[in-house]
């Protein structure tokens, strides 16, 4: 996979490749019938990427694989063919859009990625006679309202009724963080923290929001996880906002230290690192 240098993409991948965040996010945002069909405990995060090199600066994709409930977890596609292989795995494809303007042609891009996903599956399982279903999701947190067509047929004109059966048709699910209020951001503390960080990244009050996010980190029970999340968050806020200086972040940490010994050790190390950088 190509290296990702964009801070939005890096933070997205660092966050949504954490299994607990991925599961909780899907628990809240999959349609009820689909959530009842899949086994979230079976979630696997694929290392594959279908975003081309020229789009890598603007997009970051993730593929989650889920099995239906009650399916033999050890069975292979060849063993399940021909009757139940169509239900072997549900590929939840997430395309992350981080620019301040919506991407009008995202449905066309998703169509290409879905086809590439199918080709990859066919090569991995040469004996299979069916493809797994794909549920495409778009996660957006830009400034402007997302008004891009979510139905692929809306991109095709003219489209007389006689041709509709012959033109590919699908729609994607949009999760628009910018259109939600803070109270509408759902999930466990980790999932809410990540979504709020992305929602507030373009805010004109970056330090105030960073302080609120650091307070949320204090609610994370596992302290090792808390440190990892804090480090990722600080890097994202400094690099992503371009309005939070390292010194401001360190000063805020000193002021909002929750008193946890492990957290305090991290804060001391972070502040000491800043001093060494300043001396250099």
Buried (B, 14 or more C-beta within 10 A) or exposed (E): EEEBEBBBBBBBBBBBBBEEBBBBBBBBBBEEEBBEBBBBEBBEBBEBBBBEEEBBBBBBBBBBBBBBEEBEEEEEBEEBBEEBBBBBBBBBBBBBBBBEEBBEEBBBBBBEBBBBBBEBBEEEBEEBEBBBBBBBBBBBBBEEEBEBBBEBBEBBEEBEEEEEEEEEEBBBBBBBBBEBEEEEBBBBBBBBBBBBBBBBBBEEEBBEBBBBBBEBBBEBEEBEBBBBBBBBBBBBBBBBBEBBEBEBBBBBBEEBBEEBEEBEEBBEEBBEEBEEEEEE
